[in-house]
Amino acid sequence: MGKNILIVTGSDYSKSVYQAFFDVKKLGHKLYLLSDGSFEPQKGIFEKHFMYDLRKTKEVLEYIKNQNFKFDAV
């Protein structure tokens, strides 16, 4: 059964990393992105893109907790 995986980053990814994400999706997993909003991720990879100031750790954790998603891995 596929997992819901949250990816957290403050910068965009290389082509090889995006390819790895596609490979993970082919295994049946769903990917979600939490970023600082400084870039637009490649289309078709992430189910949802959450944006928040990643420097505010306590606030960002509360923000993600209040989303209507359950993540199996971060």
N, C-alpha and C positions, 0 to 999 in steps of 0.2 A: 504494500500500500504506500502511495506517495506521501511524502512529508512536506510540510510548509516550512520553508527555510527563509529566514530574514538575513539579508546581506546588508552590512553597515559600512558606509564609506564616505569620505569627503572629497573623492576625486573620481574621474571617469576611468574606464578600463581599456586595456589594449584589445586588439582583435583576438588574440589567443585566449584571453580571459573570457571574453564574450563567447567564444567557441566552447569553452568549458561549461559555461552556463547553459548553452544549448544542449550539450551532452547530458547535463544533469536533468534538464527538462525532459529529454527523451526517455530517461529512466522512470518518469512518472511523477517527479517532484515539482512543486510549485515554488517559484522564487518571488520574494518581495524585497523591495529596496528601501532602506532608510538612508537618506543623504542630507547634506546641508543645502541642497537645491542649487548648487553652483554649476551643475551640468544637466543636460537632458540625456537620459540613458537610451541606448539602442532600443528601438521598438520591438515588441514581440517576445521579450524575455521575462519581464517582471509582471506579475499579476497586478501589483499596485506599487506606486512610488510614494512613500511617506517622506515629507520634508520637514526638517526641524534643525535648529541650531545645535549641532553636535557638541559644542563646548559646554552646554548646560546639561550636564549628565543627569541630575535629579529630575529636571523638567522633561527631558527627552524620554526617560524611563516611564514617567507618569503618562506622558503623551501616548506612548506605544501601548502601555497597559490599558488605556481607555479606548483603544481601537477594538473593533469587533472581529479580531483575528486571534487564533491560537497558533503559536509557532513551535515547531518541534526542535528547531535548531537555529542558532544565531552564528 
